Structures are given as structure tokens and as C-alpha cells.
């Protein structure tokens, strides 16, 4: 298991003196315009699509899935019951928790 290095005392992680993202940080202030544009597009899409449109599209997806369209079937299951997860996920999480509690047990 690799050891984590302590943070560098000279590296501020792209943040200013108050801990906020700085102007050249990729998560900083400069991305607000892009975020505003995405919000405008999302609002336009929500305005253009009605609940009846979604119901009709869902009915079409169900018809396609029942007719044997594997992509429609997979999408339908992903949207209704969620994507499949690894069957050993709980065991992997428990092992990681053990390693966090006792790193020498590796």
C-alpha cells in the first residue's frame, strides 16, 4: 500500500489566501460563464419537454425493449433499477475499511 505524502507547505492548490479557488484554477471563477451557459441550455430543454413527452418516450423505450432491442432494454433497466455493481463490492469495502483502521494488516 502506498504511503501518502504530506501536502507541500508551498503549494496552495490554486487557492487564494482565504482558501477560495484562484482565477487560474480550473475550478475557479473563470468557469462561471460556462456554468451559466449550461444552465441556460438545461432550462431551455426543460421548457421544451413536457411530462407527456417524457411519458411517450418512455412508452416507446418499453416497446423497443419488449421487442428485443438490447440497448433499449439496458437503458430501461439502468434508469429504473440502476446500473449493476460488482457483486463483491461489500467485501471490497470491508477490506478497505480494515486497511484504513489497521494499515499494518496488509
N, C-alpha and C positions, 0 to 999 in steps of 0.2 A: 504494500500500500504506500503510495507516495505521501511524503510529508508536505504540508502546506507551508509556504514561506510567509513570513510576516509582511504586512504591507510596507512599501517603501516610505520612509519619512519625507522624501522629497516629491513623491508622486501624489498629486491631489485628485487623481482620477477624472480630470477635466472639470473640476468643480471650482467655484469661486471661494472667497474667504468665508462666506456664510454657508457653504456646503451645497449651494444650488448648482445645477448644471451650467457650465460656462457657454459662451457664444460659439465656440468651435467644437464643442462636444456634440456627438451625433444625436444625442437625446435632448439637446438644449433648445434654446429659444428659436433658432432658425427653422425648426420643423413645424412651427405653429401654422405657417401658411399651407403646408402640405396637409396637415391635420384638418384645417378649415375646409380645404378643397374636398377631402374625403368625406367630411360631414355633409357638405353641400350635395355631393353625389348620392350619398346614402339617403338624405332627406328627399331628394328628387325621386329615387327609386321607391321609397316607402309611399310617397304621394301617388305615384303612378300605378302601384299594385294594390288591388283591393283584397279583402279577405275572401271574396268569391273567386278571384283569380287564383289565389293560393289553393283553395279547395279544389278547383277544376284541375290545376296542375298536379295536385296530389292524387286525385282520382285517375288521371292519365298515367302517373307513375305506377300506381297499383295495377292498372290494366296491363301495362307493359311487363311488370314483374310477374304477374299471373300467367301471361302469355309466354314466359320463358326468357325474357330479357334479363340476363345475369347482372348487367350493370345497374339496371333499374332496381332489381331485387336487392343488390348490395347497398345501393344508396338508400333505399327504403328502410332496410334494417339499421343502417348506420344512423339514420335520422330518427328512428323510433326507439330502438333499444341501445344505441351507442355502438361505437367501434369495439371489436373484440380486443381483449387484453391477454397478455401472456398468462397461461394457466398457473405458472409458478410464481406469480407476482407477489403473493403474500409471503412465501418462503424467502424470496429475494429481499423484500423489505425487512423481514425479521432478521435476516443475516446482516444487512446493513446497519440496523439498529444495534445489534450485538457488537459490531465492529466499532461503532461510534461510542458505545458505552465502555468497551474494553479493547483498545487498539492492539494490545499485545496478543490477543487471541487469534490473530491471523495465522 
